[in-house]
């Protein structure tokens, strides 16, 4: 059996652009989930947690405990305490697809109002 090198992911990543919330020991902040797998995620955070910092990520009814394993600017890699069940990954993908459609419709409506000179 092949064993992946230490520190490398073993599960495929699902690409998303979902808003989420991080709850840390000393603060809470918003983030965007760029990609996620059963064992971790890549996030965009304005004020990233420190390397090794623990917290909880909340998104669409999910609460996942994590540890920060790498930071590069506003991009952060986290590993989850427990693997995310596959059915939850599927729900996040479905929510992401609906969220993307909703954002597109909102932007289109905003542009339509602007072109027509209508105030919001």
C-alpha positions as CSV (number, residue, x, y, z in Angstrom):
1,X,0.0,0.0,0.0
2,X,1.3,3.4,-1.0
3,X,1.5,5.9,1.9
4,X,1.4,9.6,0.9
5,X,4.3,11.8,2.0
6,X,3.7,13.4,5.5
7,X,1.8,16.6,5.3
8,X,0.3,15.9,1.9
9,X,-3.4,15.6,1.3
10,X,-4.9,12.1,0.6
11,X,-8.5,13.1,-0.4
12,X,-9.6,15.0,-3.5
13,X,-10.6,18.6,-3.1
14,X,-14.0,20.1,-3.9
15,X,-13.6,23.7,-5.3
16,X,-16.0,26.2,-3.7
17,X,-16.5,29.9,-3.1
18,X,-18.6,29.8,0.0
19,X,-18.8,32.2,2.9
20,X,-18.1,30.7,6.3
21,X,-17.3,31.8,9.8
22,X,-14.3,31.0,12.0
23,X,-14.6,30.9,15.7
24,X,-11.2,31.2,17.4
25,X,-10.2,31.5,21.0
26,X,-9.9,35.3,21.0
27,X,-12.1,36.3,18.1
28,X,-14.6,35.4,15.3
29,X,-14.2,36.3,11.7
30,X,-15.6,35.7,8.2
31,X,-13.8,33.6,5.6
32,X,-14.3,32.1,2.2
33,X,-13.9,28.3,1.6
34,X,-11.9,28.0,-1.6
35,X,-11.7,24.2,-1.5
36,X,-12.6,21.4,0.9
37,X,-12.0,17.7,1.3
38,X,-13.0,15.2,3.9
39,X,-9.8,16.0,5.9
40,X,-9.2,19.8,5.5
41,X,-9.8,23.0,3.6
42,X,-8.2,26.0,2.0
43,X,-9.6,29.3,3.3
44,X,-9.3,33.0,2.5
45,X,-9.2,35.0,5.7
46,X,-8.6,38.8,6.2
47,X,-6.8,38.2,9.5
48,X,-5.6,34.6,9.4
49,X,-5.2,32.4,12.5
50,X,-1.7,31.6,13.6
51,X,0.0,28.4,12.6
52,X,-1.1,25.7,15.0
53,X,-4.1,27.7,16.2
54,X,-7.3,25.7,16.8
55,X,-10.9,26.8,16.1
56,X,-14.3,26.0,14.7
57,X,-15.5,26.6,11.1
58,X,-19.2,27.2,10.6
59,X,-20.9,27.0,7.2
60,X,-24.5,26.1,6.4
61,X,-25.3,24.2,9.6
62,X,-21.9,22.5,9.7
63,X,-19.5,23.0,12.6
64,X,-16.0,21.6,12.0
65,X,-13.2,21.8,14.5
66,X,-9.8,22.4,12.8
67,X,-6.1,23.2,13.3
68,X,-4.3,25.7,11.1
69,X,-1.4,23.9,9.3
70,X,-0.2,26.5,6.9
71,X,-0.6,30.2,6.2
72,X,0.4,32.2,3.1
73,X,-0.8,35.8,3.2
74,X,-4.6,35.6,3.4
75,X,-4.7,31.9,2.4
76,X,-4.9,29.4,5.2
77,X,-4.8,25.6,5.2
78,X,-6.6,23.7,8.0
79,X,-7.1,20.1,8.9
80,X,-10.2,18.8,10.5
81,X,-10.3,16.9,13.8
82,X,-12.6,14.3,12.3
83,X,-13.1,13.5,8.6
84,X,-16.1,15.2,7.0
85,X,-18.7,12.6,5.9
86,X,-19.2,12.3,2.1
87,X,-22.9,13.2,2.3
88,X,-21.9,16.5,4.0
89,X,-19.5,17.3,1.2
90,X,-22.3,16.7,-1.3
91,X,-24.6,19.0,0.6
92,X,-21.9,21.7,0.6
93,X,-21.5,21.3,-3.2
94,X,-25.2,21.6,-3.7
95,X,-25.4,24.7,-1.5
96,X,-22.4,26.2,-3.4
97,X,-24.1,25.7,-6.7
98,X,-27.3,27.3,-5.4
99,X,-25.3,30.1,-3.8
100,X,-23.5,30.9,-7.0
101,X,-26.7,31.0,-9.0
102,X,-28.3,33.3,-6.4
103,X,-25.3,35.7,-6.4
104,X,-25.4,35.8,-10.2
105,X,-29.1,36.7,-10.2
106,X,-28.5,39.4,-7.6
107,X,-25.7,41.0,-9.6
108,X,-27.8,40.8,-12.8
109,X,-30.8,42.5,-11.0
110,X,-28.5,45.2,-9.6
111,X,-27.1,45.9,-13.0
112,X,-30.6,46.1,-14.5
113,X,-31.7,48.6,-11.8
114,X,-28.6,50.7,-12.4
115,X,-29.1,50.8,-16.2
116,X,-32.7,51.7,-15.7
117,X,-31.8,54.5,-13.3
118,X,-33.7,52.9,-10.5
119,X,-32.5,53.5,-6.9
120,X,-32.3,50.6,-4.4
